[in-house]
Amino acid sequence: MAGSGVTIENGVSMDPARGYDLIGDVHGCAHTLARLLEQMGYRRHAGVWRHPTRMALFLGDLIDRGPHIRESLHLVHDMVAAGQALCIMGNHEYNALGWSTPAPTSSDKQFVREHTPRHERLLQQTLAQFASHPADWHDFLNWFYELPLFIDAGRFRVVHACWDHDLITALRVTHPDGRIDEPFVKASAVPGSFANRVFERLLRGTDMRLPQGLTLTSEEGFTRAFFRTKFWADNPQTYGDVVFQPDGLPAEVARTPLSPADRGRLLQYGLDEPMLFVGHYWRRGTPSPIHPNLACLDYSAVMAGKLVAYRLDQESRIETDKFVWVDVDPPETPR
């Protein structure tokens, strides 16, 4: 499309002259999403939210936890189908695919995502809200395969949790548009496989094992031996320098020096890279950039937090006054 001013990325049109409203994890907060879109000048016409000059770009995790999951999916799907939005895959959409996809016969699992009580708990609101709409759920599972794992628009990038250059470069060899298929999901059932590493890194981020066999219990009651880490830390010295999750580390752990091996496993997203927008990390407080070229747009909407967007125009560095948000009403919090 030489001379058109339009580039093609992930099979969709990316117009560099158009404004993009990047929106964080919705998690079934459909009514709050409608309020945010209206606040940004979108209006519902012919059943679809539209803006005369801008396009929405959703960072994944449309499902689970919230009270209006089916409504959220229809809202975003209809915007994408009408050319009014783009959407990438989050770890919760991948979880749903894994839950419903049989594992390969070579695996000792029955499904890619094993049907354990913990996994069922994460999906229970979604499964319950679609219990009377099985055909609808089947259609949305198929639609999840159309969601790319990342978008690289040149001057800005989006991925749900972590930009890993090496994995994305390798993924593009076989899946150049960033969209995966059922065989790729099946392959992810094998721990340590390429497909497994792609999903774990791009959709869940980087993590590190706690020292001395310690475990942490999250706000949702899940016990973990690992904690989420920054993939942009600059010369970190201690565990506290790299932690990136709502529930922090105990003080004595935070002060523990990182070993050279731990430090060597960390990624680095440099300040010379294009602007990067992620979701996933359950931030709190007033939305703001993490670095001049890095922002997280997940501000715990479904936990009575904020549903956040960044209004991207032609800037090359993230500007604090371009964040917009709405506080989530109590009816949109988990039941």
C-alpha positions in Angstrom: 0.0 0.0 0.0 2.8 2.4 -0.9 1.8 6.0 -0.7 -1.4 5.3 1.2 -0.1 6.4 4.6 -1.5 3.1 6.0 0.6 0.2 7.3 -0.7 -3.3 7.7 0.1 -5.0 11.0 -1.4 -8.3 12.2 -3.7 -8.4 9.3 -5.4 -5.1 10.2 -5.1 -1.5 8.9 -3.1 0.8 11.1 -3.5 4.4 10.0 -0.6 6.5 11.5 -2.7 9.7 11.2 -5.6 8.2 13.3 -5.9 8.5 17.1 -6.1 5.3 19.1 -7.7 4.9 22.5 -5.9 2.0 24.3 -8.1 0.4 26.9 -7.0 -1.8 29.8 -8.4 -5.1 31.2 -12.2 -4.9 31.1 -12.9 -8.2 33.0 -16.7 -8.2 32.4 -17.2 -4.5 33.4 -19.4 -3.7 30.4 -21.3 -0.9 31.9 -18.2 0.9 33.0 -16.7 0.4 29.6 -19.7 2.0 28.0 -19.3 5.0 30.4 -15.6 5.3 29.5 -16.3 5.1 25.7 -19.0 7.8 26.1 -16.6 10.0 28.1 -14.1 9.7 25.2 -16.7 10.8 22.6 -17.8 7.4 21.3 -21.5 7.1 20.6 -23.6 3.9 20.0 -24.9 3.9 16.5 -26.6 0.9 14.8 -25.7 -1.2 17.8 -21.9 -0.4 17.7 -19.9 2.1 19.7 -18.2 4.5 17.2 -16.0 7.6 17.1 -15.8 9.8 14.1 -12.0 10.0 14.0 -10.6 7.5 16.5 -10.3 3.8 17.1 -10.3 1.8 20.4 -7.6 -0.8 21.0 -8.3 -3.3 23.8 -5.4 -5.0 25.6 -7.1 -8.3 26.4 -8.7 -9.9 29.4 -12.3 -9.1 28.4 -13.6 -12.1 30.4 -13.7 -13.5 33.9 -14.5 -12.1 37.3 -17.0 -9.4 36.4 -20.9 -9.5 36.2 -21.3 -8.5 32.6 -18.9 -10.8 30.7 -21.1 -11.7 27.8 -22.2 -8.1 27.3 -18.5 -7.1 27.3 -17.6 -9.6 24.7 -20.5 -8.6 22.4 -19.6 -4.9 22.8 -15.9 -5.3 21.9 -16.5 -8.0 19.2 -19.1 -5.8 17.4 -16.7 -2.8 17.5 -13.9 -5.0 16.0 -16.2 -6.4 13.4 -17.3 -2.9 12.4 -13.7 -1.6 12.1 -14.1 0.6 15.1 -11.6 -1.3 17.4 -8.7 -3.7 17.6 -8.2 -6.3 20.3 -5.3 -8.5 21.4 -5.4 -11.7 23.4 -5.0 -11.7 27.2 -4.1 -14.6 29.4 -7.8 -15.1 30.4 -8.8 -15.6 26.8 -6.0 -18.1 26.4 -7.1 -19.8 29.7 -10.6 -20.2 28.2 -9.1 -21.8 25.0 -6.9 -24.1 27.1 -9.9 -25.1 29.3 -11.9 -26.2 26.3 -9.1 -27.7 24.1 -8.1 -31.4 24.6 -4.5 -31.9 25.3 -2.3 -33.8 22.7 -2.3 -37.5 23.2 1.4 -37.4 24.1 0.5 -35.3 27.2 -0.6 -36.7 30.6 -3.4 -34.0 30.7 -6.9 -34.3 29.5 -7.1 -30.6 28.6 -4.5 -28.0 27.8 -5.6 -26.2 30.9 -6.3 -28.8 33.5 -9.8 -28.7 35.1 -8.5 -28.1 38.6 -10.6 -26.3 41.3 -8.2 -23.3 41.0 -8.6 -23.0 37.3 -12.3 -23.5 37.5 -12.6 -20.7 40.1 -10.9 -18.3 37.7 -13.4 -19.1 34.9 -16.5 -19.7 37.0 -18.2 -16.4 36.3 -17.6 -16.7 32.6 -18.9 -20.3 32.4 -21.9 -19.4 34.6 -22.9 -16.4 32.5 -22.7 -18.4 29.3 -24.4 -21.6 30.7 -27.6 -20.7 28.9 -25.8 -19.6 25.7 -23.5 -22.4 24.7 -23.6 -21.5 20.9 -22.7 -18.0 21.8 -19.7 -19.2 23.9 -18.6 -21.5 21.1 -18.6 -18.5 18.7 -16.5 -16.4 21.1 -14.0 -19.2 21.6 -13.5 -19.3 17.8 -13.2 -15.5 17.9 -10.4 -15.6 20.4 -8.2 -17.2 17.7 -8.6 -14.0 15.7 -7.0 -12.0 18.5 -3.3 -11.4 17.9 -0.9 -11.9 20.8 0.7 -8.5 20.0 0.6 -5.5 17.7 3.7 -3.6 16.5 2.6 -0.4 14.9 6.1 1.0 14.5 6.0 3.9 16.8 4.0 2.0 19.5 3.4 -1.6 20.5 0.8 -3.4 22.5 1.1 -6.8 24.3 -0.9 -8.0 27.2 1.9 -8.6 29.7 5.5 -8.5 28.3 7.3 -7.7 25.1 10.0 -10.3 24.5 11.9 -9.5 21.4 13.3 -13.0 20.9 10.1 -14.9 21.3 8.1 -12.5 19.1 10.7 -12.7 16.4 10.6 -16.5 16.5 6.8 -16.5 16.6 6.6 -14.3 13.5 8.4 -17.0 11.5 5.4 -19.4 11.8 2.6 -16.9 12.7 3.6 -13.6 11.1 0.3 -11.9 12.0 0.6 -12.8 15.7 -2.5 -15.0 15.6 -2.2 -18.5 16.8 -4.3 -21.6 16.1 -5.6 -24.7 17.8 -2.4 -26.8 17.2 -0.4 -24.0 18.8 -2.7 -24.0 21.9 -2.4 -27.8 22.0 1.4 -27.6 21.9 1.4 -25.2 24.9 0.2 -28.1 27.1 3.8 -29.3 27.2 5.8 -27.3 29.8 8.8 -25.6 28.4 7.7 -25.9 24.8 8.0 -22.9 22.5 4.2 -22.4 22.5 4.1 -22.7 26.3 6.9 -20.1 26.6 5.2 -17.7 24.2 1.9 -17.8 26.2 3.6 -17.6 29.6 5.9 -14.7 28.7 3.7 -12.5 26.4 0.4 -13.1 28.3 1.6 -13.5 31.9 4.9 -11.7 32.0 8.2 -12.5 33.8 8.4 -14.0 37.2 11.0 -15.2 39.7 10.9 -17.9 42.3 10.9 -16.7 45.9 14.1 -17.5 47.8 14.4 -20.2 50.5 11.2 -22.0 49.5 8.9 -19.2 50.6 5.4 -18.8 49.3 2.9 -15.9 49.0 -0.8 -15.8 49.2 -2.5 -13.3 46.9 -5.5 -11.1 47.7 -7.6 -13.7 45.8 -6.4 -16.5 48.1 -4.0 -18.2 45.6 -0.7 -19.4 47.0 2.3 -18.9 44.8 6.0 -19.7 45.0 6.8 -17.1 42.3 6.2 -13.4 42.1 5.8 -11.1 39.0 8.8 -9.1 38.0 9.5 -6.0 36.0 10.9 -6.5 32.5 12.4 -3.0 32.4 14.3 -2.8 35.7 17.5 -0.7 35.4 20.4 -2.3 37.3 18.3 -4.0 40.0 20.1 -5.1 43.2 17.5 -6.7 45.4 14.2 -8.7 45.0 12.4 -5.5 46.0 13.8 -3.7 43.0 12.1 -6.1 40.5 8.8 -7.0 42.1 5.7 -5.8 40.1 2.4 -7.0 41.6 -0.2 -5.6 43.9 0.8 -7.7 46.9 4.4 -6.8 47.7 7.2 -9.0 49.2 7.9 -9.3 52.9 10.4 -6.7 53.9 13.2 -9.3 54.6 12.7 -10.8 51.2 12.6 -7.4 49.5 16.0 -6.6 51.0 17.6 -9.8 49.8 20.2 -9.3 47.1 19.6 -10.7 43.7 22.1 -13.4 42.6 23.9 -12.9 39.3 21.9 -15.8 37.9 18.6 -14.1 38.9 19.7 -10.8 37.4 20.8 -12.5 34.2 17.3 -13.9 33.7 15.6 -10.5 33.7 14.6 -8.9 30.5 15.2 -5.2 29.6 12.9 -3.0 27.6 15.2 0.0 26.9 14.3 3.7 26.8 15.2 3.8 23.2 12.4 1.3 22.3 9.0 2.4 20.8 6.2 3.2 23.3 4.8 0.0 24.8 1.4 -0.5 26.4 0.5 -3.5 28.6 -2.4 -4.5 30.8 -2.4 -7.5 33.3 -0.7 -6.1 36.4 -3.5 -4.8 38.7 -2.1 -1.4 39.4 -3.6 1.1 41.9 -3.6 4.8 42.4 -3.5 7.5 39.7 -2.7 6.3 36.2 0.7 7.5 35.0 3.6 6.3 32.9 6.1 3.7 34.3 8.8 5.0 32.0 8.6 7.6 29.2 8.0 4.7 26.8 6.1 2.2 29.0 2.6 2.3 30.5 0.3 -0.3 32.2 -3.4 0.3 31.7 -4.7 -2.3 34.1 -5.9 -0.5 37.2 -7.9 -3.3 38.9 -11.2 -2.3 37.3 -13.1 -5.4 38.5 -11.8 -4.9 42.0 -13.5 -1.6 42.4 -10.6 0.2 40.8 -10.5 2.2 37.5 -11.0 1.3 33.9 -8.2 3.2 32.2 -7.5 4.3 28.7 -4.6 6.2 27.1 -5.5 8.6 24.2 -2.6 8.1 21.8 -2.1 10.7 19.0 1.2 11.6 17.4 3.4 11.8 20.4 6.5 9.6 20.6 6.7 9.6 24.5 3.9 8.8 26.9 2.3 11.9 28.4 0.7 11.9 31.8 -2.3 14.0 30.8 -3.3 11.6 28.1 -4.6 9.0 30.6 -8.4 9.0 31.1 -10.4 6.7 33.4 -13.7 6.1 35.1 -14.1 4.6 38.6 -15.9 1.3 38.6 -19.4 1.3 40.1 -20.1 -1.3 42.9 -22.5 -3.2 40.6 -19.6 -4.0 38.4 -17.5 -5.6 41.1 -17.5 -9.4 41.7 -20.5 -11.0 43.3 
